Amino acid sequence: MEQDSGYSSRELFTDREMVESFRNVDFRLHHPERCDDYYCPEEPFCTNLTGGGTLMQLANGKWRMYFRGGYNWKTPFVDEPKQPTPCLSAAESEDGIHWKQITAESILRKDSFAGLGANVLNATVFRDTNPDAPSDERFKMLFLGYRSDECHGLMLAVSDDGLHFRLKFENPLKIESQYDTNNVLFWDERIKKYRLYTRIRRFGKRGIRMHLTEDFVTFSNASDLTFRNDQYPDTQLYTNGVIPYYRAKKFLLGFPARYCDHGQVWTESQLYQPGVERRAFWINDRKLIRLGTVATDTVFMSSRDGWTWDRQEESFLRPGPCTEGSWNYGDNYFFYGMIPTKSGLGFGAPDEISFYATENYMGDQGKNVRFRRLKLRQDGFVSVHFGAETGELITKPFVLSENSLSLNLATSAWGIMAVEILDEDGNTIKGYGKNEMFPIYGDSLDIRPMWKNIGSDLTELKGRCIALRFIGRDADLYSYAHVPYRKDPCLPKISEEAKFEPSI
């Protein structure tokens, strides 16, 4: 995935680490939009328990999707559901939207490794970006192993093509955790170590634990994640989905599935949800009662160090309208990964982020799971929202590492934004005040603020400690970055009588 020029310096507003002060603005969580398209794997790989896995870009530029299949959950309409052999499969895509299955045979089955049973339910594949990783270990897979029907631990397998795997070690990884989840592994280039995120359960609460390793033999700094300003400490997080953000390497983003148990009792609310007969069937079975009362959605969280997180309590992806196969336990689980995809608007619209999430999970047999595509503006997780009344935000001081600024900004036709550059004492630097710049309106991922006598070339400030003051109305600021200067556009000549300036 190609990195843009703001990869190192881009600041999101998913936390307030770089916010000094603000007035008349709020921090607004944005939600991915469900698209019309979805992918449903081919038989026999698709069942009513087909689950999400991993999205990754290959060296040839194509995208690959891993998913599991081969399970069917019983419903009131099928006494003994057909049970294909559990397996891990894959599809590929040129554009991240249209998919074609590539595996006629399973990548992983429960009997793939002699003498070791493999639990396909939580197998997860990753592409190793460590430049020193052996070429025949560029793909890694985590799965739960069994010996003599007893849990053996979390196993690591490796591959050169992501389709044919061998065990890295005969024994499980030496970590203490639970593994009933999509365990996440990636190389963090900033700390030169692998991060491994697993599931824990303490005092009856589902949570997330992180481990660090350089070689998968020795693990250090095992720590349960903590959340700043945790208003709901009893929140149950089933998965984690932690991944470095491809447009801003300092940010780790997470998309955990939130487990919401509504008391394991039958209430009138179930009557308004689809699949009433199926829910009643489960509720009348003491072993399955929670399947009829639990709902799942996805929340959003971010971190800079991987240990301490800011979690948005408001749902990132709600279960959505009560349509056939919705509001099921296991719905809305995100695939691990995100894909920059072309906008369906066309005509030069910027690329978007595409996610995939499960839909119709544990539905009736014959109505299989769908992988619904979701789309979101790039950097569009949390914005600083300026309302109708003019507001402002001042950043903490930082050293300007490049000679221009880039804003990811959207205003209304009436909305407007101005930017002032301050010195480290909070004073406006001469020539960079709000009345000395061209106020901005529009909607773009890359707006370059320009000052009247300077343009957007900030070479004289490069290497200096500065802060920014944003002043605006009816606008959303998603991110800012310091980027290399590019030549300013030349404006057509306008007569003096026609000139005017908007005010803010």
N, C-alpha and C positions, 0 to 999 in steps of 0.2 A: 504494500500500500504506500503510495507516494506521500511523503511528508511535505506540508506546506511551509512557507517561510516563517510562520509564527509558531512552529512546533515547540521551540524551547521557551518562548517568552509569553505565550498566550495565557491570559488570565480569564477563567470562567467565574461565574458568580454562584457556583454550587456550594461555596462556603463564604465566610466573610473575613478570610485571612488577610486580604489586601484592602479591606474597607476601613478607612479612618473614621468617617462620619457620613451621615445622610439625613436628608430632610424631605418630607413629602414624596417619598418613593416607597415601594415595597418590593420584596423579592418573590417572584412569581414562578411556581413550578409549572412547566408546560408538559403536555401529554402527547404521546405518539398517536397518530391517526391510523385507524384500521383501513387498509387498502382493499380494493375489490378482489385482488388476486390472492391465491393461496396455493400451497403445494400439498398434494396428497400422494404418498408413495404408492408404488405398485404392489399388488398382491404377490406373494404372501407376506410381504414385509410390513404391510399396513394393517393394523388391528385397532380395537378400541382402547388399547394400552400402548400404542406406538408413542414414543416419547421423543422430546427434543434432545439435541446433543450440542454439536459444535459447528460454528461457521468459521471458515478460514480462507485466506487467499493463498494460492499456490505460487510457486516460483514462476510459472508460465502466465500468471495474471488471472487465471480462472479462479472461481470460487467453489469451495467444496462444503457440502452439508453432510454431517454425520447424524444418524438417528437410529433409534433402537426399534425393533418390532418383534412380533412373534408371541405376544401375550394377548389374551382376551379375558376380560373381567365378566363374571356372570351377572346377568340381569334377570328380571322377572319373566322375560320373554324367551329365554334360552336356558334349559335346565343344565345341560353340560356343554358349555361353549367350546367350540373348536379351538385347540391349542397348537398353533404352529410352533416350531422350534424357536426359542428366543435367539435373537441374532442382532448384530450391529451392521448397518448398511450405510451407503453413501450415495449422494447425487452431486452433480456438478452443474455450473452455470457460467455463461460468459458475462452476464450483466448483473447477477445477484437477484434476478427477478424470475427468470424462466429456467426451470430445473429439469434435468434428465438423470434418471437413475443410472449409475455406472457399474454397479456390482451385481453380477448374476449370482454370486455366491456370497456368503456372509463373511464379513471382516473378523467378527468374533462370535463364537458360539460357546455354550457352556462347557463343551468338551474340546476347545481349541488347543489346549495345552495338556500334554499327557500327565496324568496323576494330579491334575489341579482343576477343580471346577471353577468356572468364571461366571460371575453374576453380571449379566448383560445389562440389567436394569439401571446400573449407575456407571457404566463404562463411558469414559470421556477421552477424546483424542485432541491433541494439541500439536501445533507446529512450533518447533524449538527455534527461537531467533538468536540464541547464543552463538556468536560467530566462531567459538571454539568447539562447538558440539561436533562429534564425528559425523561424517556425511551419511553414514548408514543408520544414524540415530536422530535424523532431523524431525521425525514424527515420534511422539510419545503418547502412550495410552495408560490411563489409570483405571483399574477395575478391582472389584472386591473378589478375592479368591477364597475357595473352599477346599478343604481336604476332609474326607470322611464325613461330609455333610456338616462340618463345623467351620465357623468363620476362621480363615487363615490370616486375613489382614489385607491391607491395600497393596496391590501389586502394580509393578511398573513394567510395561512392554515397550519395545522400540521398533522402528521401521525406517527404511529409506524412502518409501513411497506412500506411506499412510494407508496401505491396503493389506500388506503382509507383515505381521508382527511376530516378534520373538520376545521371550522374557529377558529383561535386563538382569534380574537377580532371581534366584530360586526362592528366596525368602521375601516376606513382605517388607515394606518400608518401616523403619523404626520410629514410628510416631504414635502418640496416644490420641485417639479421636474416635468419632463415629463416621461412617462412610455412606450412610443411606442418603445420598444426595449426588449431584454432579460436582465431584471434587475438581477444583480448578488449579491448574499449574501454568506458570509462565516465567520467562526469564526477564528480570528487571535490570535493564542496562545501567540504571543509575547507581545501584548498589552492587552490581556484578554478582547477583545471586538469584536463585530460583525462589519464587514465592509459591507456597502451596496453601490453598484455602480449603478447609474441610468443615464438616458439620460436628457440632457438639450438642450434648443435651445435659443441662445441669439444673437440678431442682425442678425437673419436669418441663423445662423451657428449651426450645430449639434455638440454637445460636450458631456462631461462626468462629472458627479458630484459624490462625495463620501460623505457618512454619516457614523457616528459611533454611536453604541448603545450597551448597556449591556442587555436590557430587552425588546426592541421593543416598549417601551412606551415613553422613553425620547431619543431624538437624539441630537447629538452635533457635532460640527466641520464640518458642511456642507461646502464643498469647491469644486469649479470647478478645475479640474486637470490642472496643468501647465506643460509645456514642456520646457526643457532646450534647448537652441540653436534652437528655433523653426523657421526654415527657411520658413515654409509655414503655417502661422497662420490661413489661411482660409480653411485648411483641414477639411473635414466634416466626423466625426466619428459616425457611426450609432449604433454600438453595442460596447461592451468593452471587454468581456471575461476575466476579471481580475481574476487571480488565483495564490495562493502561489505555487512556484515550488517545486515539491516533492523531488528533490535532493539537494535543497539549500534553507532552510526556510527563509533566509533573503531577498530573491528576490520575488517580485510580478511581474508576467508576464501578459501582456495583448495582445489580438489578435482582435483588433477592425476591423469591416467592414468599409471600406472607400468608401464613396459615391462620385462618380465622374460624374458631370453633364457636358456634352459636348455642352451645349448651347441650348438644346431643339429645334434644327433645323435639317433638313434633309441634310446630307452631303454624299459625295462619300464613306466615311469610312463605312457607314452602308451597302453598297453593298457588302463588303468583309466579312461581318459577317453573321453567320447562321440565319435563320428565317427572311429573308427580308420582306416577306409578312406580317408577324405578326408585325414587327416593323412599317411598313408603316400604318397598321391598327391602331396602337396606336397613331402614330404621327398625323393622321387625326382626332383624337378625342382630343379636347382641354383639357379635364379632364385627359386624359391618356398619353399626349404627352411625358412626361418624361420617361415613361416605354420603349419608343423606342430609347431614346438617352442616358440614364444614364447607366453606368457600375459600378460594384462593385468589389473590391478585398479586401484582408486582409493585414493589416500592423502589425508590431511587436513593442511592447514597454515594458519597464521594469522600476521598481522603488524599492527603499528600504524602503520608508516611506509611500507610498500609495498616496501622494499628488503630489510630483514632479517626473516627468517621463522623460525618454530618449526614444524618438520615432524614429524609423528608417523610413526615408521618402521613401526609396526604398521599393517596394512591397515585402511582405513576401510570399504571394501566389498570383501569377498572374492568370488572367482568363484562360490562357493556349491556346492551339491550337484551331482554329475555327472549332470545331466539332459540330455535331447536339446537340442543346440545351445548347450551351455555350455562354458566353458573355451576359448573361441576367442580368437584374436588380434583385438583390437578390441572385445571385450565389456567391459561395465562402465564405458564412457565416460559420464561425467555430461553431461547437458544443462547449458548455462550458465543458472543461475538457480535459485531456490527459491520454493516457493509455500506460504503458510499455508493449510492445508485443515482441514475439519471432521474430528474424530475419528470413526471408525466405531463407537466404543463408545457414543456418544450419551449421554443422561441428564446433560448438563452437562459432559461431559469436555472439557478444553481443546483448542484447535486444535493441530495438529501441523505440522511442516515436511514438505512433499512434495518429493522429487527425482524425476528420471527418468533412467534409464540404459539403454544399449543391451544387447540380449540376442539371441543367435543370429546374431551378426555373422559374415558370410562362411559362412553355412550353405548347405545344398543349395538349389538353385533350386527354387522352389515352397514353400519353408519360409522365409518372409521374416523380416526383423528385427522384433523387438518392442521397444517402449519400456516398460520395467517401472517402475511407480511404487514408490518407496521412502518410508518415513516415519520421522521422528525427533522426539523431544521438542524443543520450542522451547528454545534455549540448550543443548541436550543433547549437545554435541560432546565436551566433556571435563568431568568432575566431580571435585570433591574427595571421595574415598570414605573414609568413617569406618567401620572394621570393628567387630568385636564388642568389642574393647578400646577404651576411650575414647581419642579423639585430639583434637588441637586444631590450629588454624591461625590465625595472626595476620597481618593485612594490613599493608601499609605505610600510613603516615599519609596522609590526604587531607582536603580541605576539604569539609565536608558542604554540598552546594548546595541541598538541599531539607529538608523537615522531617519525613521519615519514611523508613524502610528497607523494602525489599521483597526477599524471598528466593525463589529458584526452588529448591525443596527437596523431596526425597522420603526418607521414613524407612520402616522396617518398623513393624509394630505394637509391637514392643519397642524400636525405635530412638527416639532423642530428640536434640534439639539445643538448646543455649543460646547466647546471644550476649552478650558484654560489650562495652561501649564504653570505649575507653581514650583518655587524653589523648596529646599528641604525645610525651610522655616515657615512655609505656608503662604509666602508672598507671591503674587502674580509676576512672572518674569516679563520684562518689557518686550512688547511685540507679540505676546502670546495670550492676551486677554480675550474675553468673549466679544468685546466690541472691536477687536482687531482681526477677527477671523470671519470667514464666510460661514454663517450658520448652515446646518445640514438638515436636509429632509430627504426621505427615500427609504429604500429597503434593499440591503445588500450585505453579503458576508464580508465585504472588503471595501469599506468607505475610508478614504484617507482625509483626515481633517487638514484644511489649508488655512493659513493666515495671510492677510492681505499683502504684506510686504515681504513674505518669506516663502509662501507656498507650503508644500508638505515636507520640504527638505529640512530636517532637524539636525544636520551635521554639526552645527555649532553647539548642540546640547548633548551629543553622543558621549557617553561615559560620565555624564553628570547625574547627580542624585536629584530627581524631580518627583512631583506628584501631579495627578490630574484632577481637575474639577469638571464634572459633567453637569450641565444645566439644561433641562429639557422639559417638554410637555408632550403628552399623548405619544409616547415612544417606548420601545423596549430595547435595552442594551444587553446583548447576550455575551459579548466578550470584547476584550481589547488586546492588542499585541504590538510589540515593537518589531518592525520589519525593515528590510532594505528599501532604500528610496527608489522610486521609479519616477520617470519624468512626468511632471504634472501635465494634464491636458491643456491645450490652448483654447481659450474661450473666443468665440467670434466677437468681432467688434460691435459694440452697442453704443448708440448715440447717448450723449450726456442726459438728454431729456427723458430717455427711456429707463435710466438706471434708478433702482430703488433697492432697499435692503429690508428683508423681514426683520421684525423685532422679537425679542424674547424677554 
